[in-house]
Amino acid sequence: MVYLSSEITLKKKRPCKVYANDMRVKVDPTGLYTYPDVVVTCGKAQFDDTHLDTLLNPVLIVEIPSDSTEAYDRGRKFEHYRKLGSLVEYVLIAQNRPHIESYRRQADQQWLLRECSELDGTLRLLSIDCDLALAEVYDKVELLEG
């Protein structure tokens, strides 16, 4: 199993906060409530209510799909996420092989895919000014052969 929260290290002067597994996100335009694996917000976090447990303005969402959720995470869920005006980057991390995909919103509202599949590779998360080293993400993960 990939555990990511410790691998996303933000620069100290950056006004961002990382939430892992326990921060619910509401996609206000569609009404979807979901618990992404990792959520990052920069600047002032906006919450749905006074409980401060439902974030409205994520900048980065990271999902680690299982075999049973991969189609939904790539398809319908990402379709919902794209409606979030604050979302700059959506990242999918494979569980059993070194492979990370980053979808970045462009100025024209198109989404640009960047991916890395090499254990010695690094994927730049521009939304939070962070480098994600695959060797660190997949440390102690039992990878599939071939």
Buried (B, 14 or more C-beta within 10 A) or exposed (E): EBBBEEBBEBEEEEEBBBBBEEBBBBBBEEEBEBEBBBBBBBEEBBBBEEEEEBBBBBBBBBBBBEEEEBEEBBEEBBEBBBEBEBBBBBBBBBBBEBBBBBBBBEEEEEBEEBEBEEBEBBBBBEBBEBEBBBEBBBEEBEEEEE
